């Protein structure tokens, strides 16, 4: 009953022009589920919950995204790409085998590549989309080779089989399985494609890229967790993520471009998830799920809020965006709540998930206390600095026409804000 209510709300919140594509996508999804058995959904309660949650998140953000921007030229073609992207993502969350997951995992690159290169803001969008394609394809080819080799050893591509039968893998196979997902997160040192893609992508591309596409990396590592084993690769991944997250959180304090700052903050917060998954501690799995859901809502909402300010001032610079609090207090209030959730403030599900992740990482080694403390402190610092710099003060120029929030903008931000509180209320703490 709850699922049907959420589904009806999502469908009703979509414009009539795009409702057909969503219904068609859902029809394909149901057909796929009826034709192919889905034993992975019954493998464990956590797996079932994670798949279901990410599917609902996909439809939810898709509905919010339709109100987040004015339709550009060739809008019908762009909407088709967005629906195809959501379709591939949902099918990857429902895939019962590693091979199908890999196919949909890679197919999701095609729509986002077309969206960035076709509707980006600057000529550099071609370079940004090429970097994204290069990073993901290079890291995914070893993953395919490892899956084929595992099939030769076990004669199966089924996730369920790998959960029930342990597979002996070498360290290099452990590394190749992790590499493709770490690039998708992305992890520090392989993250340079993400800020470029976010800066050049339209707001719809940034929202779905931050809200759903990055979660494929975490979902893949979560599904493959039964194949991983503690090795030097895990230690290298954990140390790199801890140091990289600390450095990037400090770097965010010096950034002036709102979109770049939000993109780098995604890398910082995903460092928590990488640390927890690489430690292979089961206590952190609930925190991983809730962090991915919370970050999907918050990061997508931050990009939507930054776009609302960009539509008014025609600039993403913190220096230019001043005095929003006095001119548009509604926007300032929602912007503050999203930023507070971004650094794990009180009364948000982000805080709950971070507590789980921190306990997991510290249980692996007490040495990680220092980078975790740095990440937590500087995350709060750059989030509060972003709010104070963009909302307080006086308008830089009187030439800007600052208008009150309309219904479209209010719906976009509220659809990202209140689920963060609703998720916290649904937890059994």
Buried (B, 14 or more C-beta within 10 A) or exposed (E): EEEEEEEEEBBEBBEEEBBEBBEEBBEEBEEBBEEBEBBBBEBEEBBBEBBBBBBBBBBBBBBBBBBBBEBEEEBEBBBBBBBBBBBBBBBBBBBBBBBBBBBBBBBBBBBBBBBBBBBBBEEEBBEBBBBBBEBBEEBBBBBBEBBEBBBEEEEBBBBBBBBEEEBEBEEEBBBBBBBBBBBBBBBBEBBBBBBBBBBBBBBBBBBBBBBBBBBBBBBBBBBBBBBBBEBEBBBEBBBBBBBBBBBBBBBBBEBEBBBBBBBBBBBBBBBBBBBBBBBBBEEBBBBBBBBBBBBBBBBBBBBBBBBBBBEBBEBBBBEBBBBBBBBBEEBBBBBBBBBBBBBBBEBBBBBBBBEBBBBBBBEBEEEBEEBBEBBBEBBBBBBBBBBBBBBEBEBBEEEBEBEEBEEEBBBBBBBBBEBBBEBBEEEEE
